[in-house]
Amino acid sequence: FVTANAGGTRIYSVLGGVRAAIHTPLAPLKPYVQFSAGLGRSDYGLSRTTSTGQIIIYNNFQYEGLAGLDVKLLPILDWRVAELGYGGLNSFGSLGHNYPIKQVSMGFVFHLP
């Protein structure tokens, strides 16, 4: 049994999308918005257990909208001050339920020169 707040709940995704960077008068600041869509799998809610105990995980439609702010530190390194996202996993077929995805993150981004 897995609950929504359990440590074992994971989402595996393959997404593609578009990203728009916004140019500001302060060159090191790089705000952006992004929309991505593709396939996602989760071991919470969008799977089923067979009579032998095997867990079957289904592919689902996944979408996400993101907005964030990067600060350029070096030519190949940015500090992601904040990234906020909202989206969902939408099951194909008869399951017909949308599982919302919300995220807040920060970190460092490395670029190829």
N, C-alpha and C positions, 0 to 999 in steps of 0.2 A: 504494500500500500504506500503510495507516494502522495504527499500533499503539495499544494502550490508553493509553499515556502521551504520545501525539503531541499537538502543539499544535492540530492540525486537527480533533480530535474535539469535537463539540458536541452538546448536547441542546436541542431546541426543545419547549416544553411549554405546554399549556393545562390548568390544574388548578383545581379547586374543592375546598373542604373545610370542616372545622370547626376552631375554635381555642378553647382554654380558657385564660384568664388566671387566675393564682393570686394572691389578695390576701395581702399580707404586712403585718406590723406597721410596717415601714418603707415609707411611701407611695411614695418614688421607685423602689423595686425592683419590677419587674414580670416575674416568671417566667411562662412559658407552655409549653404543648404544643399541637401541631397535627398533624392528619392531612389529607392532600390526595390526590386521585386525579383522573385524566383521561387525556388523550391526550398522548403524547410521541413525538418523532421524533429519530433519531440518525443521523449519518453514519458511525458505527462499528458494524459487526456486524449492524445491522438494516436493511441496504440491499443492493441488488444492482446490478451493472454490466452493461449490455446489450452486445451485440456491437459497437455503434457507439461505446462508451465513455461513454454517458450513465449517470449514477448515479441510480437510483430509490430514494427513501427512503419507507419505509412508516410508517403510523400504528401506534402500539403503545399498550397499556395501561400507564400510569405511576402509581405510588403512592409516597408519601413520608410518613414520620413525622419530625417536627421537635420539638426542645425548645431553649429559649433563655432568656436573661435580658436585659431592657431596663432601662435606668436613665433616668428622666425628667430632662432637662436644662432644657427650656423647655416651655411649653404645646403647642408644635407640633413639638418635637424630642426624640427619645430617642436614647441611645447603646446600640446593640446590642452588649453586652459579648461574647457568644458565642451561636452557634446551631449545634447539631449535628443532622445529619439522616442518615437511612438509608431507602432505598427500592429501587425497581427498575423497569426497563422490561421488560415481558412482551409478547412478540410474539403477535399474533392468528394463528390458523390453524395451519398445519403446521410453522412454524419452531420453535415451542415451547421457546424458551430464555429464561431470565430474566437480564438484565444488571443487576448490583447498582449502585446509586448511593449514594455516601457523600459527605457534605459537611461542612465546617467553615467558618463565616464570621463576620464581625463588620462593623460599620459604623454608619451613622446612619440613623434612620428619621424621616421627616417626616410629620406628621398634619395633616389638615384641621381647622380650629378648630371 
